[in-house]
Amino acid sequence: QVQLVESGGGLVQPGGSLRLSCVASGFTFAGYTMSWYRQAPGKERELVARIFSAGSNTYYTDSVRGRFTISRDNARKTVYLQMNSLKPEDTAVYLCNIASYWGQGTQVTVSS
């Protein structure tokens, strides 16, 4: 079955960096588009970044473009989200997604 396991979240000060990882199993990873979403308390789930199956095309929501970078390692079946210049408004649970499948999420808290 499809499994997505995120890691790398934590508490970081404004301006800091984190790198999230999502290890996938149960499907042919290289053939699928992978996405990172986030959900803050009281807010709807939001698409943050997406990387298409070939790996060369990416999408970012406006609020993170230029600060976040999504990448993938097909050999390791892993998708990454490098987050730089973090802001308090980036605080949320970050979730890995493929089609209708979701990971359990990893908490990112940006606070001084």
C-alpha positions, 0 to 999 in steps of 0.5 A: 500500500502507499505510504508517505512518511515525513520528517524534518520539522521542528522549532526554528527562529525567524530567518532560519532554515529547515529541510523536510523529507518525505519517503514514499513506498508502495508505488512507482515513485518516479512516475508521479507528481509529488506535492507538499501542502501545509495546514495551519490551525484554523486555516484550510490546507494549502498547496505549497510546492509541487514537483512533476514526475520528470523533476524539471518542472516545479510549482510554488505558491506565491508566498514561498516562491524564492524561499522554498525549494522542492526537489526529488531523489527517485532512487531514494523515493524521497521528495524534499522541501528546503525552506529558507528565510522562514517566517512566523506565518510559515508555521503549520503542519506540512504534509506530503501528497500523491493523488489521494494519499497523505502522510501524517505530517510534520510540524514546523513552528517558526517563533522567537 
